[in-house]
């Protein structure tokens, strides 16, 4: 296993930000500035076309780190952020844009491309977790959560299905096609977000994927609005969800 | 309008509890012990077969009062708590128990009986709100919320449909039959709870009622589990929902 190497460190608003690489994979680890005993770790996967330090990632991280004292790690998915873009990535993104321009369904292309990315990303996430658990401020025995919507769910569902160290997960906003069979293997507590008026993913498809999880504790959050209109308060809800399961008080910005 | 009359006052855990009557209607008002400026009011309706001071009511009230500085009022529904039980109440409850014992569906009886109770209770709630808004610690202009599950939804949906002073509501766990047309008139923010494995109310029925609300902001919370297994964390979620809309910080017990 290649070692985790920190390449940069900065700090603001009570949060330490450390860039790292693990072999070819660039990542970021956000931690409480206060240091302290081993604390829970949230693995957060960015959405498609996005990257590890997108404001949606750093903004959520801030809530986990300063609200709960958790660590948050994000890595760039293959073809995203600081990763090289392959000819296959370019072709799939072009196919997606062409479908969009033609008013054709995006689902079949996104499902296929995300499944490909998940095959590459799942082993990277497991290696990242191996390496992060060697840090004394995280440790090998603390609780680990996973938080990923959209592409984050396409990668997270197959990851969580085979990764027993992950004890609670927030998923959502993806087609069921290739994920249902993996979801049936998942028994940890789940919070699942869908958009009630999603123009890309039908209600039936979202409900089918939620239904597939074998978890005895699972909660669906369906909000009015279109695909891109997931309310910001669902990030707070995710913080409360992990705080509840990992036994840390969460403060609400409400 | 008959005046609101306080009949008893006690205090514990930072919460003042005042029993009141408004004409024939007995109620309870829970308020912050600290007093202070006018604060939001949550009208909370108890479930069927239940009463105004059931632990589910006083427990939730504690969170609103000491967590957010809100007031919480509950009145006994006709045929419940300290209210007289009529021959009609007795007949309907007997019919419900008979259906239960025979393994027949409860829905048709509950829907019919709750619709009857709602006709009686809606004007009582409006008169209660009139009277409570005359108290200086509540006032006529502060935000008012409604929180009612099960029978609380059967009463709350027709109430909110005609009561413009109520600005946000938590509903859930009821059949759509007589409520859909009222729900279509409701445009305030809604949080709606359903049980994914409810043995009495089908998924389709719950989703139909949620779908009917005309609110641009509405959120469905569907939890795994049977009818009586609504998770306790949904009470916290309701607190966060009202705190978000009424601009008061909420502390989490998680």
Interface residues (C-beta under 8 A of the other chain):
Chain A: X196 X203 X207 X210 X211 X215 X216 X217 X218 X219 X220 X221 X222 X223 X224 X231 X233 X236 X237 X240 X243 X244 X248 X249 X250 X251 X252 X253 X254
Chain B: X196 X203 X207 X210 X211 X215 X216 X217 X218 X219 X220 X221 X222 X223 X224 X231 X233 X236 X237 X240 X243 X244 X248 X249 X250 X251 X252 X254
